[in-house]
Amino acid sequence: MRRGAGRTFTIAAGVTAALALPACGSGSRQDANAPSGKFPVQVTTARWVGFQRLAQHTHLVISVRNVGTKTIPNLAISICNTTCSYPAPAGQGTSVAAFAQYLNMPQLASHSRPVWIIDQPPGPCGYSCQNGGQGAYVSADANTWQSGALKPGATAVFNWALTSVAAGHFVVAYQVAGDLYGKAKAVLPNGLSPQGTFAVTIVRRPAQSFVNSAGKVVQLP
């Protein structure tokens, strides 16, 4: 699981407030000069395997295209438990880490328990990623990844390489934003929020695999 996954943030209002706080001694807000407005996007890909086995390796892929006429300041995607709506009930939204579930037990330092381990986070895998770091698209929000500015007509691809580690039925939600401050709002051409859910069932029977004659690991269906 990503380092710092025990930290949880609330998208939209919560993250906006946290990131807008003045830097120590600066006297100005971080979002003081951040662009604002609505930025049209299209979710061209939202793909994940709906039926999985324990220890199975999968990829969650979300592609977002800028269909507007202005550069999106900092395209970001939040991963939430069940829903990305705010406020959300305890155990949902970003009250637990991304790709995790809520363990309802008292006196826990963290209620997050992983359902999937992130083998490789989104973004180009440079030095940090190759050495177990958080990847190029990491952000200050433990549940959110950012790809940076996105020009008109360009597409950003978010690809999480994941391994399932808990059995059960789960709903994983995502939401697209135009920045981390909440001032630049990504919207679909019809004006709705670009968001969605994946319903995933993980069964206890582990995924079966073998090494073929070429030395590659082949995973059986």
CYANA upper distance limits for C-alpha pairs under 8 A (distance plus 0.5 A):
  1 MET  CA      5 ALA  CA      7.33
  1 MET  CA    114 PRO  CA      7.52
  1 MET  CA    116 TRP  CA      8.01
  1 MET  CA    117 ILE  CA      5.28
  1 MET  CA    118 ILE  CA      5.88
  1 MET  CA    119 ASP  CA      8.42
  2 ARG  CA    117 ILE  CA      8.40
  2 ARG  CA    118 ILE  CA      7.13
  2 ARG  CA    134 GLN  CA      6.93
  2 ARG  CA    142 ALA  CA      8.42
  3 ARG  CA    133 GLY  CA      8.47
  3 ARG  CA    134 GLN  CA      7.68
  4 GLY  CA    142 ALA  CA      6.92
  5 ALA  CA     97 ALA  CA      5.78
  5 ALA  CA     98 ALA  CA      7.79
  5 ALA  CA    142 ALA  CA      6.02
  5 ALA  CA    143 ASN  CA      8.10
  6 GLY  CA     96 VAL  CA      8.04
  6 GLY  CA     97 ALA  CA      6.72
  6 GLY  CA    110 SER  CA      6.76
  6 GLY  CA    112 SER  CA      7.45
  6 GLY  CA    142 ALA  CA      8.37
  7 ARG  CA     97 ALA  CA      7.68
  7 ARG  CA    141 ASP  CA      8.47
  7 ARG  CA    142 ALA  CA      6.64
  8 THR  CA     94 THR  CA      6.38
  8 THR  CA     95 SER  CA      6.23
  8 THR  CA     96 VAL  CA      6.66
  8 THR  CA     97 ALA  CA      6.59
  8 THR  CA    141 ASP  CA      7.75
  8 THR  CA    142 ALA  CA      6.58
  8 THR  CA    143 ASN  CA      7.41
  9 PHE  CA     14 GLY  CA      7.11
  9 PHE  CA     15 VAL  CA      6.61
  9 PHE  CA     94 THR  CA      6.35
  9 PHE  CA     95 SER  CA      7.44
  9 PHE  CA    141 ASP  CA      6.69
  9 PHE  CA    142 ALA  CA      7.54
  9 PHE  CA    143 ASN  CA      7.64
 10 THR  CA     14 GLY  CA      5.01
 10 THR  CA     15 VAL  CA      5.93
 10 THR  CA     86 TYR  CA      7.89
 10 THR  CA     93 GLY  CA      8.07
 10 THR  CA     94 THR  CA      6.11
 10 THR  CA     95 SER  CA      7.80
 11 ILE  CA     15 VAL  CA      5.53
 11 ILE  CA     16 THR  CA      7.84
 11 ILE  CA     78 SER  CA      7.95
 11 ILE  CA     84 CYS  CA      8.07
 11 ILE  CA     86 TYR  CA      7.83
 11 ILE  CA     94 THR  CA      7.82
 12 ALA  CA     16 THR  CA      6.28
 12 ALA  CA     86 TYR  CA      8.06
 12 ALA  CA    181 TYR  CA      8.00
 12 ALA  CA    182 GLY  CA      6.04
 13 ALA  CA     17 ALA  CA      6.68
 13 ALA  CA     86 TYR  CA      8.42
 13 ALA  CA    182 GLY  CA      7.75
 14 GLY  CA     18 ALA  CA      6.81
 15 VAL  CA     19 LEU  CA      6.49
 15 VAL  CA    141 ASP  CA      8.00
 15 VAL  CA    180 LEU  CA      7.61
 15 VAL  CA    181 TYR  CA      7.24
 15 VAL  CA    182 GLY  CA      8.34
 16 THR  CA     20 ALA  CA      6.39
 16 THR  CA    180 LEU  CA      7.23
 16 THR  CA    181 TYR  CA      4.87
 16 THR  CA    182 GLY  CA      6.00
 17 ALA  CA     21 LEU  CA      7.06
 17 ALA  CA    181 TYR  CA      8.19
 19 LEU  CA     30 GLN  CA      7.39
 19 LEU  CA     31 ASP  CA      8.15
 19 LEU  CA    180 LEU  CA      7.97
 19 LEU  CA    181 TYR  CA      6.84
 20 ALA  CA     29 ARG  CA      6.00
 20 ALA  CA     30 GLN  CA      5.85
 20 ALA  CA     31 ASP  CA      6.11
 20 ALA  CA    181 TYR  CA      7.26
 21 LEU  CA     29 ARG  CA      6.26
 21 LEU  CA     30 GLN  CA      7.27
 22 PRO  CA     26 SER  CA      7.01
 22 PRO  CA     27 GLY  CA      6.56
 22 PRO  CA     28 SER  CA      5.76
 22 PRO  CA     29 ARG  CA      4.88
 22 PRO  CA     30 GLN  CA      6.62
 23 ALA  CA     27 GLY  CA      7.55
 23 ALA  CA     28 SER  CA      7.56
 23 ALA  CA     29 ARG  CA      7.48
 23 ALA  CA     30 GLN  CA      7.49
 28 SER  CA     32 ALA  CA      7.49
 31 ASP  CA    181 TYR  CA      7.09
 34 ALA  CA    183 LYS  CA      7.74
 35 PRO  CA     73 PRO  CA      7.43
 35 PRO  CA    183 LYS  CA      7.26
 35 PRO  CA    184 ALA  CA      6.73
 36 SER  CA    183 LYS  CA      5.09
 36 SER  CA    184 ALA  CA      4.96
 36 SER  CA    185 LYS  CA      7.91
 37 GLY  CA    183 LYS  CA      7.02
 37 GLY  CA    184 ALA  CA      5.63
 37 GLY  CA    185 LYS  CA      6.62
 38 LYS  CA    184 ALA  CA      6.51
 38 LYS  CA    185 LYS  CA      5.30
 38 LYS  CA    186 ALA  CA      6.36
 38 LYS  CA    187 VAL  CA      6.91
 39 PHE  CA     66 ASN  CA      8.24
 39 PHE  CA     68 GLY  CA      6.72
 39 PHE  CA     70 LYS  CA      7.70
 39 PHE  CA     72 ILE  CA      6.91
 39 PHE  CA    178 GLY  CA      7.45
 39 PHE  CA    184 ALA  CA      7.45
 39 PHE  CA    185 LYS  CA      6.49
 39 PHE  CA    186 ALA  CA      5.31
 39 PHE  CA    187 VAL  CA      6.40
 40 PRO  CA     66 ASN  CA      6.90
 40 PRO  CA     67 VAL  CA      6.14
 40 PRO  CA     68 GLY  CA      5.52
 40 PRO  CA    186 ALA  CA      6.36
 40 PRO  CA    187 VAL  CA      5.36
 40 PRO  CA    188 LEU  CA      5.88
 40 PRO  CA    189 PRO  CA      6.19
 40 PRO  CA    191 GLY  CA      8.42
 41 VAL  CA     64 VAL  CA      7.05
 41 VAL  CA     65 ARG  CA      5.98
 41 VAL  CA     66 ASN  CA      5.16
 41 VAL  CA     67 VAL  CA      5.62
 41 VAL  CA     68 GLY  CA      7.27
 41 VAL  CA    186 ALA  CA      6.84
 41 VAL  CA    187 VAL  CA      6.43
 41 VAL  CA    188 LEU  CA      5.77
 41 VAL  CA    189 PRO  CA      7.29
 41 VAL  CA    194 PRO  CA      8.17
 42 GLN  CA     64 VAL  CA      6.16
 42 GLN  CA     65 ARG  CA      5.65
 42 GLN  CA     66 ASN  CA      7.13
 42 GLN  CA     67 VAL  CA      7.01
 42 GLN  CA    188 LEU  CA      6.45
 42 GLN  CA    189 PRO  CA      7.82
 42 GLN  CA    194 PRO  CA      8.17
 43 VAL  CA     62 ILE  CA      7.73
 43 VAL  CA     63 SER  CA      6.32
 43 VAL  CA     64 VAL  CA      5.05
 43 VAL  CA     65 ARG  CA      6.90
 43 VAL  CA    194 PRO  CA      7.59
 44 THR  CA     62 ILE  CA      8.12
 44 THR  CA     63 SER  CA      5.96
 44 THR  CA     64 VAL  CA      6.30
 44 THR  CA     65 ARG  CA      7.22
 45 THR  CA     61 VAL  CA      7.30
 45 THR  CA     62 ILE  CA      5.63
 45 THR  CA     63 SER  CA      5.28
 45 THR  CA     64 VAL  CA      7.69
 46 ALA  CA     60 LEU  CA      8.11
 46 ALA  CA     61 VAL  CA      6.29
 46 ALA  CA     62 ILE  CA      5.00
 46 ALA  CA     63 SER  CA      7.18
 47 ARG  CA     60 LEU  CA      6.37
 47 ARG  CA     61 VAL  CA      5.76
 47 ARG  CA     62 ILE  CA      7.03
 48 TRP  CA     58 THR  CA      7.95
 48 TRP  CA     59 HIS  CA      6.80
 48 TRP  CA     60 LEU  CA      5.28
 48 TRP  CA     61 VAL  CA      7.16
 48 TRP  CA    198 PHE  CA      7.84
 49 VAL  CA     58 THR  CA      7.51
 49 VAL  CA     59 HIS  CA      8.30
 49 VAL  CA     60 LEU  CA      8.30
 49 VAL  CA    200 VAL  CA      7.78
 50 GLY  CA    198 PHE  CA      7.75
 50 GLY  CA    199 ALA  CA      6.69
 50 GLY  CA    200 VAL  CA      4.95
 50 GLY  CA    201 THR  CA      6.71
 51 PHE  CA    200 VAL  CA      6.36
 51 PHE  CA    201 THR  CA      5.53
 51 PHE  CA    202 ILE  CA      6.59
 51 PHE  CA    203 VAL  CA      8.40
 52 GLN  CA     56 GLN  CA      7.01
 52 GLN  CA    164 SER  CA      8.12
 52 GLN  CA    200 VAL  CA      7.80
 52 GLN  CA    201 THR  CA      6.60
 52 GLN  CA    202 ILE  CA      5.13
 52 GLN  CA    203 VAL  CA      6.92
 53 ARG  CA    164 SER  CA      7.56
 53 ARG  CA    167 ALA  CA      8.17
 53 ARG  CA    202 ILE  CA      5.56
 53 ARG  CA    203 VAL  CA      5.39
 53 ARG  CA    204 ARG  CA      6.66
 53 ARG  CA    205 ARG  CA      6.41
 53 ARG  CA    206 PRO  CA      5.79
 53 ARG  CA    207 ALA  CA      5.88
 54 LEU  CA    163 THR  CA      8.34
 54 LEU  CA    164 SER  CA      5.81
 54 LEU  CA    165 VAL  CA      6.08
 54 LEU  CA    166 ALA  CA      7.02
 54 LEU  CA    167 ALA  CA      7.09
 54 LEU  CA    202 ILE  CA      6.93
 54 LEU  CA    203 VAL  CA      6.81
 54 LEU  CA    204 ARG  CA      6.06
 54 LEU  CA    205 ARG  CA      6.70
 54 LEU  CA    206 PRO  CA      4.97
 54 LEU  CA    207 ALA  CA      6.60
 55 ALA  CA    163 THR  CA      6.12
 55 ALA  CA    164 SER  CA      5.63
 55 ALA  CA    165 VAL  CA      6.37
 55 ALA  CA    206 PRO  CA      6.22
 55 ALA  CA    207 ALA  CA      6.37
 56 GLN  CA    163 THR  CA      5.99
 56 GLN  CA    164 SER  CA      6.25
 56 GLN  CA    206 PRO  CA      7.52
 56 GLN  CA    207 ALA  CA      5.67
 57 HIS  CA    161 ALA  CA      7.63
 57 HIS  CA    162 LEU  CA      6.16
 57 HIS  CA    163 THR  CA      5.08
 57 HIS  CA    164 SER  CA      7.47
 58 THR  CA    161 ALA  CA      6.47
 58 THR  CA    162 LEU  CA      5.81
 58 THR  CA    163 THR  CA      6.85
 59 HIS  CA    159 ASN  CA      6.97
 59 HIS  CA    160 TRP  CA      6.01
 59 HIS  CA    161 ALA  CA      5.15
 59 HIS  CA    162 LEU  CA      6.47
 60 LEU  CA    159 ASN  CA      6.24
 60 LEU  CA    160 TRP  CA      5.66
 60 LEU  CA    161 ALA  CA      7.23
 60 LEU  CA    162 LEU  CA      8.02
 61 VAL  CA    157 VAL  CA      7.60
 61 VAL  CA    158 PHE  CA      6.18
 61 VAL  CA    159 ASN  CA      5.02
 61 VAL  CA    160 TRP  CA      7.01
 62 ILE  CA    157 VAL  CA      6.50
 62 ILE  CA    158 PHE  CA      5.71
 62 ILE  CA    159 ASN  CA      7.11
 63 SER  CA    155 THR  CA      7.16
 63 SER  CA    156 ALA  CA      6.16
 63 SER  CA    157 VAL  CA      4.86
 63 SER  CA    158 PHE  CA      6.60
 64 VAL  CA    155 THR  CA      5.97
 64 VAL  CA    156 ALA  CA      5.87
 64 VAL  CA    157 VAL  CA      7.05
 65 ARG  CA    153 GLY  CA      6.97
 65 ARG  CA    154 ALA  CA      6.22
 65 ARG  CA    155 THR  CA      4.63
 65 ARG  CA    156 ALA  CA      6.94
 66 ASN  CA     71 THR  CA      8.29
 66 ASN  CA     72 ILE  CA      7.85
 66 ASN  CA    150 LEU  CA      7.23
 66 ASN  CA    151 LYS  CA      7.22
 66 ASN  CA    152 PRO  CA      5.64
 66 ASN  CA    153 GLY  CA      5.73
 66 ASN  CA    154 ALA  CA      6.21
 66 ASN  CA    155 THR  CA      6.85
 67 VAL  CA    152 PRO  CA      6.62
 67 VAL  CA    153 GLY  CA      6.18
 68 GLY  CA    152 PRO  CA      6.28
 68 GLY  CA    153 GLY  CA      7.94
 69 THR  CA    152 PRO  CA      5.97
 70 LYS  CA    151 LYS  CA      7.37
 70 LYS  CA    152 PRO  CA      6.39
 71 THR  CA    149 ALA  CA      7.04
 71 THR  CA    150 LEU  CA      5.99
 71 THR  CA    151 LYS  CA      4.85
 71 THR  CA    152 PRO  CA      6.15
 72 ILE  CA    149 ALA  CA      5.98
 72 ILE  CA    150 LEU  CA      5.54
 72 ILE  CA    151 LYS  CA      6.92
 72 ILE  CA    152 PRO  CA      8.32
 72 ILE  CA    178 GLY  CA      6.35
 72 ILE  CA    179 ASP  CA      8.31
 72 ILE  CA    184 ALA  CA      8.10
 73 PRO  CA    148 GLY  CA      7.31
 73 PRO  CA    149 ALA  CA      5.17
 73 PRO  CA    150 LEU  CA      7.30
 73 PRO  CA    178 GLY  CA      6.69
 73 PRO  CA    179 ASP  CA      6.51
 73 PRO  CA    184 ALA  CA      7.72
 74 ASN  CA    146 GLN  CA      6.99
 74 ASN  CA    147 SER  CA      6.97
 74 ASN  CA    148 GLY  CA      4.70
 74 ASN  CA    149 ALA  CA      4.98
 74 ASN  CA    150 LEU  CA      7.34
 74 ASN  CA    178 GLY  CA      6.01
 74 ASN  CA    179 ASP  CA      5.05
 74 ASN  CA    180 LEU  CA      7.80
 75 LEU  CA    146 GLN  CA      6.18
 75 LEU  CA    147 SER  CA      6.10
 75 LEU  CA    148 GLY  CA      6.14
 75 LEU  CA    149 ALA  CA      6.76
 75 LEU  CA    150 LEU  CA      7.10
 75 LEU  CA    176 VAL  CA      7.82
 75 LEU  CA    177 ALA  CA      6.45
 75 LEU  CA    178 GLY  CA      5.24
 75 LEU  CA    179 ASP  CA      6.20
 76 ALA  CA    144 THR  CA      7.12
 76 ALA  CA    145 TRP  CA      6.00
 76 ALA  CA    146 GLN  CA      4.65
 76 ALA  CA    147 SER  CA      6.79
 76 ALA  CA    148 GLY  CA      8.19
 76 ALA  CA    176 VAL  CA      6.29
 76 ALA  CA    177 ALA  CA      5.63
 76 ALA  CA    178 GLY  CA      6.73
 76 ALA  CA    179 ASP  CA      6.63
 76 ALA  CA    180 LEU  CA      7.55
 77 ILE  CA    144 THR  CA      6.05
 77 ILE  CA    145 TRP  CA      6.00
 77 ILE  CA    146 GLN  CA      7.05
 77 ILE  CA    174 TYR  CA      7.11
 77 ILE  CA    175 GLN  CA      6.06
 77 ILE  CA    176 VAL  CA      5.06
 77 ILE  CA    177 ALA  CA      6.71
 78 SER  CA     84 CYS  CA      8.26
 78 SER  CA    143 ASN  CA      6.01
 78 SER  CA    144 THR  CA      4.66
 78 SER  CA    145 TRP  CA      7.00
 78 SER  CA    174 TYR  CA      5.98
 78 SER  CA    175 GLN  CA      5.81
 78 SER  CA    176 VAL  CA      7.10
 79 ILE  CA     84 CYS  CA      8.01
 79 ILE  CA     94 THR  CA      8.17
 79 ILE  CA     98 ALA  CA      5.97
 79 ILE  CA     99 PHE  CA      7.78
 79 ILE  CA    143 ASN  CA      6.04
 79 ILE  CA    144 THR  CA      6.85
 79 ILE  CA    172 VAL  CA      7.55
 79 ILE  CA    173 ALA  CA      6.34
 79 ILE  CA    174 TYR  CA      5.17
 79 ILE  CA    175 GLN  CA      7.40
 80 CYS  CA     84 CYS  CA      5.91
 80 CYS  CA     92 GLN  CA      7.58
 80 CYS  CA     93 GLY  CA      5.24
 80 CYS  CA     94 THR  CA      5.77
 80 CYS  CA     96 VAL  CA      8.35
 80 CYS  CA     97 ALA  CA      8.20
 80 CYS  CA     98 ALA  CA      6.35
 80 CYS  CA     99 PHE  CA      7.91
 80 CYS  CA    143 ASN  CA      7.51
 80 CYS  CA    172 VAL  CA      6.50
 80 CYS  CA    173 ALA  CA      5.52
 80 CYS  CA    174 TYR  CA      6.51
 81 ASN  CA     91 GLY  CA      7.91
 81 ASN  CA     92 GLN  CA      5.39
 81 ASN  CA     93 GLY  CA      5.45
 81 ASN  CA     94 THR  CA      7.10
 81 ASN  CA     96 VAL  CA      7.59
 81 ASN  CA     98 ALA  CA      7.51
 81 ASN  CA     99 PHE  CA      7.61
 81 ASN  CA    100 ALA  CA      7.57
 81 ASN  CA    101 GLN  CA      7.43
 81 ASN  CA    171 VAL  CA      7.00
 81 ASN  CA    172 VAL  CA      5.66
 81 ASN  CA    173 ALA  CA      6.56
 82 THR  CA     92 GLN  CA      6.25
 82 THR  CA     93 GLY  CA      6.90
 82 THR  CA    170 PHE  CA      7.98
 82 THR  CA    171 VAL  CA      5.23
 82 THR  CA    172 VAL  CA      5.67
 82 THR  CA    173 ALA  CA      6.02
 82 THR  CA    197 THR  CA      7.93
 83 THR  CA     88 ALA  CA      7.80
 83 THR  CA     92 GLN  CA      6.87
 83 THR  CA     93 GLY  CA      5.63
 83 THR  CA    171 VAL  CA      8.47
 83 THR  CA    172 VAL  CA      7.73
 83 THR  CA    173 ALA  CA      5.72
 83 THR  CA    174 TYR  CA      8.12
 83 THR  CA    197 THR  CA      8.05
 84 CYS  CA     88 ALA  CA      8.05
 84 CYS  CA     93 GLY  CA      5.43
 84 CYS  CA     94 THR  CA      7.76
 84 CYS  CA    173 ALA  CA      6.61
 84 CYS  CA    174 TYR  CA      6.95
 84 CYS  CA    175 GLN  CA      6.92
 85 SER  CA     93 GLY  CA      7.17
 86 TYR  CA     93 GLY  CA      7.80
 87 PRO  CA     93 GLY  CA      8.37
 88 ALA  CA     92 GLN  CA      6.30
 88 ALA  CA     93 GLY  CA      6.06
 89 PRO  CA     93 GLY  CA      7.99
 90 ALA  CA     95 SER  CA      7.04
 91 GLY  CA     95 SER  CA      6.15
 91 GLY  CA     96 VAL  CA      6.68
 91 GLY  CA    101 GLN  CA      7.71
 91 GLY  CA    102 TYR  CA      5.42
 91 GLY  CA    103 LEU  CA      8.43
 92 GLN  CA     96 VAL  CA      7.41
 92 GLN  CA    102 TYR  CA      8.13
 94 THR  CA     98 ALA  CA      7.74
 94 THR  CA    143 ASN  CA      7.16
 96 VAL  CA    100 ALA  CA      6.88
 96 VAL  CA    101 GLN  CA      7.10
 96 VAL  CA    102 TYR  CA      6.74
 96 VAL  CA    111 HIS  CA      7.26
 96 VAL  CA    112 SER  CA      5.51
 97 ALA  CA    101 GLN  CA      8.23
 97 ALA  CA    112 SER  CA      6.41
 97 ALA  CA    114 PRO  CA      8.36
 97 ALA  CA    142 ALA  CA      7.43
 97 ALA  CA    143 ASN  CA      6.68
 98 ALA  CA    142 ALA  CA      7.86
 98 ALA  CA    143 ASN  CA      5.62
 99 PHE  CA    114 PRO  CA      6.77
 99 PHE  CA    115 VAL  CA      6.31
 99 PHE  CA    116 TRP  CA      6.00
 99 PHE  CA    117 ILE  CA      8.03
 99 PHE  CA    172 VAL  CA      7.64
100 ALA  CA    112 SER  CA      6.37
100 ALA  CA    113 ARG  CA      5.80
100 ALA  CA    114 PRO  CA      4.61
100 ALA  CA    115 VAL  CA      5.37
100 ALA  CA    116 TRP  CA      7.21
101 GLN  CA    112 SER  CA      6.21
101 GLN  CA    113 ARG  CA      5.84
101 GLN  CA    114 PRO  CA      6.74
101 GLN  CA    115 VAL  CA      6.88
102 TYR  CA    111 HIS  CA      5.94
102 TYR  CA    112 SER  CA      5.67
102 TYR  CA    113 ARG  CA      6.84
103 LEU  CA    111 HIS  CA      5.53
103 LEU  CA    112 SER  CA      6.76
103 LEU  CA    113 ARG  CA      6.99
104 ASN  CA    111 HIS  CA      7.25
105 MET  CA    111 HIS  CA      7.98
114 PRO  CA    165 VAL  CA      7.61
114 PRO  CA    166 ALA  CA      7.86
115 VAL  CA    164 SER  CA      6.41
115 VAL  CA    165 VAL  CA      5.83
115 VAL  CA    166 ALA  CA      5.40
115 VAL  CA    167 ALA  CA      8.20
116 TRP  CA    162 LEU  CA      6.45
116 TRP  CA    163 THR  CA      5.77
116 TRP  CA    164 SER  CA      4.82
116 TRP  CA    165 VAL  CA      5.99
116 TRP  CA    166 ALA  CA      7.73
117 ILE  CA    162 LEU  CA      6.05
117 ILE  CA    163 THR  CA      5.69
117 ILE  CA    164 SER  CA      6.97
117 ILE  CA    165 VAL  CA      7.49
118 ILE  CA    160 TRP  CA      7.28
118 ILE  CA    161 ALA  CA      6.47
118 ILE  CA    162 LEU  CA      5.20
118 ILE  CA    163 THR  CA      7.16
119 ASP  CA    160 TRP  CA      8.20
119 ASP  CA    161 ALA  CA      5.81
119 ASP  CA    162 LEU  CA      5.87
119 ASP  CA    163 THR  CA      7.31
120 GLN  CA    129 CYS  CA      7.82
120 GLN  CA    134 GLN  CA      8.48
120 GLN  CA    135 GLY  CA      7.90
120 GLN  CA    160 TRP  CA      6.59
120 GLN  CA    161 ALA  CA      5.49
120 GLN  CA    162 LEU  CA      7.66
121 PRO  CA    129 CYS  CA      8.41
121 PRO  CA    134 GLN  CA      6.95
121 PRO  CA    135 GLY  CA      6.09
121 PRO  CA    137 TYR  CA      8.09
121 PRO  CA    159 ASN  CA      7.35
121 PRO  CA    160 TRP  CA      5.48
121 PRO  CA    161 ALA  CA      6.95
122 PRO  CA    135 GLY  CA      6.97
122 PRO  CA    136 ALA  CA      7.47
122 PRO  CA    137 TYR  CA      6.35
122 PRO  CA    145 TRP  CA      7.96
122 PRO  CA    157 VAL  CA      8.41
122 PRO  CA    158 PHE  CA      5.55
122 PRO  CA    159 ASN  CA      5.31
122 PRO  CA    160 TRP  CA      5.87
123 GLY  CA    135 GLY  CA      6.58
123 GLY  CA    136 ALA  CA      5.31
123 GLY  CA    137 TYR  CA      5.59
123 GLY  CA    147 SER  CA      7.63
123 GLY  CA    157 VAL  CA      8.46
123 GLY  CA    158 PHE  CA      7.23
123 GLY  CA    159 ASN  CA      7.87
124 PRO  CA    135 GLY  CA      7.44
124 PRO  CA    136 ALA  CA      6.17
124 PRO  CA    137 TYR  CA      8.42
125 CYS  CA    129 CYS  CA      5.51
125 CYS  CA    130 GLN  CA      6.73
125 CYS  CA    135 GLY  CA      6.44
125 CYS  CA    136 ALA  CA      7.10
126 GLY  CA    130 GLN  CA      6.55
126 GLY  CA    135 GLY  CA      7.71
126 GLY  CA    136 ALA  CA      7.73
127 TYR  CA    131 ASN  CA      6.81
128 SER  CA    132 GLY  CA      6.93
128 SER  CA    133 GLY  CA      5.04
128 SER  CA    134 GLN  CA      7.33
128 SER  CA    135 GLY  CA      6.81
129 CYS  CA    133 GLY  CA      4.92
129 CYS  CA    134 GLN  CA      6.32
129 CYS  CA    135 GLY  CA      5.15
129 CYS  CA    136 ALA  CA      7.94
134 GLN  CA    138 VAL  CA      6.40
136 ALA  CA    147 SER  CA      8.36
137 TYR  CA    145 TRP  CA      5.68
137 TYR  CA    146 GLN  CA      5.37
137 TYR  CA    147 SER  CA      5.81
137 TYR  CA    148 GLY  CA      8.50
138 VAL  CA    144 THR  CA      7.84
138 VAL  CA    145 TRP  CA      5.57
138 VAL  CA    146 GLN  CA      6.78
139 SER  CA    144 THR  CA      6.71
139 SER  CA    145 TRP  CA      5.97
139 SER  CA    146 GLN  CA      6.58
140 ALA  CA    144 THR  CA      8.29
141 ASP  CA    145 TRP  CA      8.17
146 GLN  CA    179 ASP  CA      8.50
147 SER  CA    156 ALA  CA      7.44
150 LEU  CA    154 ALA  CA      6.71
150 LEU  CA    155 THR  CA      7.79
150 LEU  CA    156 ALA  CA      7.78
164 SER  CA    202 ILE  CA      7.97
166 ALA  CA    202 ILE  CA      7.62
166 ALA  CA    204 ARG  CA      8.34
167 ALA  CA    201 THR  CA      7.97
167 ALA  CA    202 ILE  CA      5.23
167 ALA  CA    203 VAL  CA      5.77
167 ALA  CA    204 ARG  CA      6.03
168 GLY  CA    201 THR  CA      6.32
168 GLY  CA    202 ILE  CA      5.77
168 GLY  CA    203 VAL  CA      7.03
169 HIS  CA    199 ALA  CA      7.94
169 HIS  CA    200 VAL  CA      6.42
169 HIS  CA    201 THR  CA      5.02
169 HIS  CA    202 ILE  CA      6.95
170 PHE  CA    199 ALA  CA      6.40
170 PHE  CA    200 VAL  CA      5.76
170 PHE  CA    201 THR  CA      6.81
171 VAL  CA    197 THR  CA      7.02
171 VAL  CA    198 PHE  CA      6.07
171 VAL  CA    199 ALA  CA      5.07
171 VAL  CA    200 VAL  CA      6.70
172 VAL  CA    197 THR  CA      6.05
172 VAL  CA    198 PHE  CA      5.70
172 VAL  CA    199 ALA  CA      7.12
172 VAL  CA    200 VAL  CA      8.27
173 ALA  CA    195 GLN  CA      7.92
173 ALA  CA    196 GLY  CA      6.22
173 ALA  CA    197 THR  CA      4.65
173 ALA  CA    198 PHE  CA      6.79
174 TYR  CA    195 GLN  CA      5.98
174 TYR  CA    196 GLY  CA      6.07
174 TYR  CA    197 THR  CA      6.76
175 GLN  CA    193 SER  CA      8.19
175 GLN  CA    194 PRO  CA      6.53
175 GLN  CA    195 GLN  CA      4.76
175 GLN  CA    196 GLY  CA      7.27
176 VAL  CA    186 ALA  CA      6.92
176 VAL  CA    193 SER  CA      8.14
176 VAL  CA    194 PRO  CA      6.04
176 VAL  CA    195 GLN  CA      6.67
177 ALA  CA    182 GLY  CA      7.93
177 ALA  CA    184 ALA  CA      7.72
177 ALA  CA    185 LYS  CA      6.21
177 ALA  CA    186 ALA  CA      5.45
177 ALA  CA    194 PRO  CA      8.49
178 GLY  CA    182 GLY  CA      7.95
178 GLY  CA    183 LYS  CA      8.29
178 GLY  CA    184 ALA  CA      5.24
178 GLY  CA    185 LYS  CA      5.52
178 GLY  CA    186 ALA  CA      5.39
179 ASP  CA    183 LYS  CA      7.54
179 ASP  CA    184 ALA  CA      6.09
179 ASP  CA    185 LYS  CA      7.83
186 ALA  CA    193 SER  CA      7.41
186 ALA  CA    194 PRO  CA      7.43
187 VAL  CA    191 GLY  CA      5.88
187 VAL  CA    192 LEU  CA      6.14
187 VAL  CA    193 SER  CA      5.53
187 VAL  CA    194 PRO  CA      6.34
188 LEU  CA    192 LEU  CA      5.83
188 LEU  CA    193 SER  CA      6.59
188 LEU  CA    194 PRO  CA      6.21
207 ALA  CA    219 GLN  CA      7.61
207 ALA  CA    220 LEU  CA      7.57
207 ALA  CA    221 PRO  CA      8.24
208 GLN  CA    219 GLN  CA      6.44
208 GLN  CA    220 LEU  CA      5.94
208 GLN  CA    221 PRO  CA      8.24
209 SER  CA    217 VAL  CA      7.09
209 SER  CA    218 VAL  CA      5.88
209 SER  CA    219 GLN  CA      4.67
209 SER  CA    220 LEU  CA      6.03
210 PHE  CA    217 VAL  CA      6.08
210 PHE  CA    218 VAL  CA      5.88
210 PHE  CA    219 GLN  CA      7.16
211 VAL  CA    215 GLY  CA      6.16
211 VAL  CA    216 LYS  CA      5.84
211 VAL  CA    217 VAL  CA      4.96
211 VAL  CA    218 VAL  CA      6.52
212 ASN  CA    216 LYS  CA      6.10
212 ASN  CA    217 VAL  CA      6.99
212 ASN  CA    218 VAL  CA      7.24
